[in-house]
Amino acid sequence: MSSLRWLPITDWLPNYRKNWLPGDLTAGLTVGIMLIPQGMAYALLAGLPPIHGLYAATLPLILYAMLGTSRQLAVGPVAMDSMLTALGVGAIAVVGTSNYLMLAAILALLVGVIQLSAGLFRLGFLVDLLSRPVISGFTSAAALIIASSQLRHLLGVDLGKTTSFLETMTAAIGNVGKANGYTLALGIGGMLLILGLRKINRKIPAPLFVVGGAVLLAWGFGLNALGVKIVGDIPAGLPALQFQLPTMAQIGLLFPTALAIALVSFMETIGVGMAVQRRHGNYKVIPNQELIAVGASNIGNALVGGYPGAGGFSRTAVNDQAGANTQLAALISAGLIVLTLLFLTPLFYFLPQAVLASIIMVAVFGLVDVKEARRLWSLDRNDFWMLAATFMATLFLGIQLGIGIGVALSLAVHIYRGMRPHLAILGRLPGTGVYRNVNRFTELETIPGVLILRFDGPLFFANVGYFREQLATALRQREKPVSTIILNAEGISSMDSTATDSLRDLLEELSNKDTKLIMAGVIGPVRDTLFHSGITEKMGAEFFAFDVADAVALINQPLHLRPRPEHATQCNQ
Amino acid sequence: MSSLRWLPITDWLPNYRKNWLPGDLTAGLTVGIMLIPQGMAYALLAGLPPIHGLYAATLPLILYAMLGTSRQLAVGPVAMDSMLTALGVGAIAVVGTSNYLMLAAILALLVGVIQLSAGLFRLGFLVDLLSRPVISGFTSAAALIIASSQLRHLLGVDLGKTTSFLETMTAAIGNVGKANGYTLALGIGGMLLILGLRKINRKIPAPLFVVGGAVLLAWGFGLNALGVKIVGDIPAGLPALQFQLPTMAQIGLLFPTALAIALVSFMETIGVGMAVQRRHGNYKVIPNQELIAVGASNIGNALVGGYPGAGGFSRTAVNDQAGANTQLAALISAGLIVLTLLFLTPLFYFLPQAVLASIIMVAVFGLVDVKEARRLWSLDRNDFWMLAATFMATLFLGIQLGIGIGVALSLAVHIYRGMRPHLAILGRLPGTGVYRNVNRFTELETIPGVLILRFDGPLFFANVGYFREQLATALRQREKPVSTIILNAEGISSMDSTATDSLRDLLEELSNKDTKLIMAGVIGPVRDTLFHSGITEKMGAEFFAFDVADAVALINQPLHLRPRPEHATQCNQ
């Protein structure tokens, strides 16, 4: 049976090996058990009833298992997307209403359609626009925002509607005095217990123990009567399949959020997927197919009344460590959630919301990455400031704007660097054919009448003016007149039409002054461009030299007299 | 007397030579005579009474003459800025009201402040973001939009309010039948006469002849009684100085237009200024100082009840050809306008508006550049599409959006090229130390166990993933195992922290497979980056080779046994 490229399950399922089963079974059950408290906690974070977090862990997992190229990735509700859902839907609907539920599902549909289309149009490369410093700054700030949003549950105090990190923190700090002692104790106790159990063994499903213990405590001592908020009645049974086409107005309102979630959730999915794949190497994660798979999974979320999800970091790590070999593990996890929905929902009646908050708190605190900031401070100051700017923008201007500002800033820096590339004046190491930067090496000699310049970057519209200015400055700084300019073009990776036009102007100017320009070490694609532009024709074969030493030889000895064949002008036109 | 750097007039006025005067006088008078009809025509285009175009040719010219670095640039009303003013102010005020006049002056103030601040903050480099194809596509489309806006004056028909090129053209074509014959005859006759006189001698102030002739015709035959619209009463005297601080609401409404005009008018100014300077060479145009000068000139426009202007193409060309040596010519032009305002305004009572439209028509048709589009079609298809996209966006989405889309597109293409740079697998020319691209040169030999790769561009966050993918593909395609990878890094102009992190991962992966990586021809700044990242330390001196031939020698012979000193690892830390 041959495999279908667009359906990766046809790749591994027909070739399934018996010895993969124990690993898949263990991993699938472990992740399923993790998913129960995590799914409920994240749904609460997203502003939905906890049970919808379990709905989001059914069909979406199955769809990803069939379409995804990663074999260990565990998709489902994740912290960042939950937070973004709360922000986006919370701005246009009231938490707890059926309208809110419907808009969350529509958001998942939009995210899914955006991701699916991006995959079909092969836009997976866009994820490369996110640099590590931007991702790090964004993630740290988002983690703090998410943690701050849980303070109300941890304190057991209604903080009212807050729309920014500062507002939330101010409200929380101002209301510490009104905290419900039992709620606070449960929340902090939960956090400490999770951290403690993790210290003992990372494979222990700590959140499940904490949830179990808290349910028993709340039930035994009737904590709900003492002001501790509990989850309460949960409808049993599988989610009803639903589908509703959004109106244009809803699309307009939700689109910016959908775009941010589509990007962030794909970024998390592909980042985690790539990291795990690198440890295995027996399969390949294909970005565009991942977009299709996570997009389909999010459309699945819309069908079961869930909300946007992604490939999550913590559950994928557990899945991998517990021995998952294929996506069968994910199918087993989904099966466990289905059983829970059918038979176990009454067990969660007494679950205190503070405990769900403590699960989220522990999960996101691990995402605050101070180490990376300190490392960049000493390694690359530019990238440190990029991280800091993205962090500040995300924390104070919001999650959606933060990632956009980070990407825009890193592209702006890239463009600015391209506008002002490094260049060097070269000199000859006496007695050799070696030419180096005169500012870096001592004892280099200048050849009378010859200026040798190296330009390190593509020559294009945004830097060709700078190039000509720098050349003019270099010419002015030479005391004696220059009759030949040698341009070491090894680093000129491409030229656009603005650059070739400007080069033509320059050559004319130079020829009026009887100055010759020789291009040394020009790479193939640039030779092609120069050939097409007609410049080569006008300048003749002596315009190109193999390298700087060759160009220097050219000055005194015309081409046809030199013994060595000229490879540099050969070109596969 | 030493010159003040911020006041270029102190540079040329104290050193003024007597033999410059005849040229300055001729040029100043010629441009002044041109300014009278052009200023009135452009003011009408901007939606202002014609006399305000003359106001805009007084103080602004004097301010530029003192602050500007170009000695031939003729500032004042120009077509593009007039059109943008009509669009921006026309959207929030009614033409002919005093509110419209006030908002036009406030717009000039905003444009001036933006340009002045940009100059003080040294943002002149931003003009480099405009590539030639974008400028060409934008200018051609803007010229068509401006020409279409004059059809109502040429036909002598009220076309009502139109907001797009398509709407204007549809309305004009639908109303051709209602055209006033006298108006149409005057307009078309005016255009033909200007073109005819130009053919004879470009120095003839053709528009002035046409204006004079038309005034005589309109007066002699009483054309205004036959439905030909005339300029009518013009207040005599100099403009009253005015200054009004804008409200926040006005700033909010006008800011996008002000930003577009600030960019476009600076682009025109610097482009024209640079072009003329290149012909002279006895002074230097400094972009940031030009921003300050044209900004001050626009603030001057706000003070005299003008509207945003720039250094214009046609008048600067005439100024230069007529022999202008310094900005004294501009001061003489301003003087002529002042005399006109004081004594000659009654002469323009009978001037038909259709004749002003014909002056604009002829001026802008010269800006439609089909030749450039055809040249790019055969030279650089990418740049042709860039021109076409900017042209279409400007024509159908509007002038303000068009230039933004053009810039965004050209930056996107630049970024995309940077994400997928050219790379080549190199082979050795038998019997030499010369290594070239195996896809371009035949008869190259492969060294067993050695993969030689050249990467042409900076290695940064957006392409390091691509680099690793391409390397992995190249390794897979080799039939026999590779023990050494040589990376020709001459074209790697910089590396950011994402790239060094990824390189560290790669080196670890490779060392697990007992594969060595040698970087050949690394330029100084990249060596510095690698040194700071700690990679150099870990890899030792053998990590760097002088060039590919050197790296091949390194494989069999460790560093300390080789006779030639290793210059490549020397570094000015």
Boltz contact constraints between the chains, C-beta under 6 A:
constraints:
  - contact:
      token1: [A, 128]
      token2: [B, 419]
      max_distance: 6.0
  - contact:
      token1: [A, 128]
      token2: [B, 462]
      max_distance: 6.0
  - contact:
      token1: [A, 128]
      token2: [B, 465]
      max_distance: 6.0
  - contact:
      token1: [A, 129]
      token2: [B, 462]
      max_distance: 6.0
  - contact:
      token1: [A, 131]
      token2: [B, 461]
      max_distance: 6.0
  - contact:
      token1: [A, 131]
      token2: [B, 498]
      max_distance: 6.0
  - contact:
      token1: [A, 132]
      token2: [B, 498]
      max_distance: 6.0
  - contact:
      token1: [A, 376]
      token2: [B, 497]
      max_distance: 6.0
  - contact:
      token1: [A, 379]
      token2: [B, 497]
      max_distance: 6.0
  - contact:
      token1: [A, 379]
      token2: [B, 533]
      max_distance: 6.0
  - contact:
      token1: [A, 380]
      token2: [B, 497]
      max_distance: 6.0
  - contact:
      token1: [A, 383]
      token2: [B, 497]
      max_distance: 6.0
  - contact:
      token1: [A, 419]
      token2: [B, 128]
      max_distance: 6.0
  - contact:
      token1: [A, 421]
      token2: [B, 493]
      max_distance: 6.0
  - contact:
      token1: [A, 422]
      token2: [B, 525]
      max_distance: 6.0
  - contact:
      token1: [A, 437]
      token2: [B, 524]
      max_distance: 6.0
  - contact:
      token1: [A, 440]
      token2: [B, 524]
      max_distance: 6.0
  - contact:
      token1: [A, 440]
      token2: [B, 572]
      max_distance: 6.0
  - contact:
      token1: [A, 456]
      token2: [B, 493]
      max_distance: 6.0
  - contact:
      token1: [A, 456]
      token2: [B, 523]
      max_distance: 6.0
  - contact:
      token1: [A, 457]
      token2: [B, 493]
      max_distance: 6.0
  - contact:
      token1: [A, 461]
      token2: [B, 131]
      max_distance: 6.0
  - contact:
      token1: [A, 462]
      token2: [B, 128]
      max_distance: 6.0
  - contact:
      token1: [A, 462]
      token2: [B, 129]
      max_distance: 6.0
  - contact:
      token1: [A, 465]
      token2: [B, 128]
      max_distance: 6.0
  - contact:
      token1: [A, 490]
      token2: [B, 490]
      max_distance: 6.0
  - contact:
      token1: [A, 491]
      token2: [B, 491]
      max_distance: 6.0
  - contact:
      token1: [A, 491]
      token2: [B, 493]
      max_distance: 6.0
  - contact:
      token1: [A, 493]
      token2: [B, 421]
      max_distance: 6.0
  - contact:
      token1: [A, 493]
      token2: [B, 456]
      max_distance: 6.0
  - contact:
      token1: [A, 493]
      token2: [B, 457]
      max_distance: 6.0
  - contact:
      token1: [A, 493]
      token2: [B, 491]
      max_distance: 6.0
  - contact:
      token1: [A, 497]
      token2: [B, 376]
      max_distance: 6.0
  - contact:
      token1: [A, 497]
      token2: [B, 379]
      max_distance: 6.0
  - contact:
      token1: [A, 497]
      token2: [B, 380]
      max_distance: 6.0
  - contact:
      token1: [A, 497]
      token2: [B, 383]
      max_distance: 6.0
  - contact:
      token1: [A, 498]
      token2: [B, 131]
      max_distance: 6.0
  - contact:
      token1: [A, 498]
      token2: [B, 132]
      max_distance: 6.0
  - contact:
      token1: [A, 523]
      token2: [B, 456]
      max_distance: 6.0
  - contact:
      token1: [A, 524]
      token2: [B, 437]
      max_distance: 6.0
  - contact:
      token1: [A, 524]
      token2: [B, 440]
      max_distance: 6.0
  - contact:
      token1: [A, 525]
      token2: [B, 422]
      max_distance: 6.0
  - contact:
      token1: [A, 532]
      token2: [B, 379]
      max_distance: 6.0
  - contact:
      token1: [A, 533]
      token2: [B, 379]
      max_distance: 6.0
  - contact:
      token1: [A, 572]
      token2: [B, 440]
      max_distance: 6.0
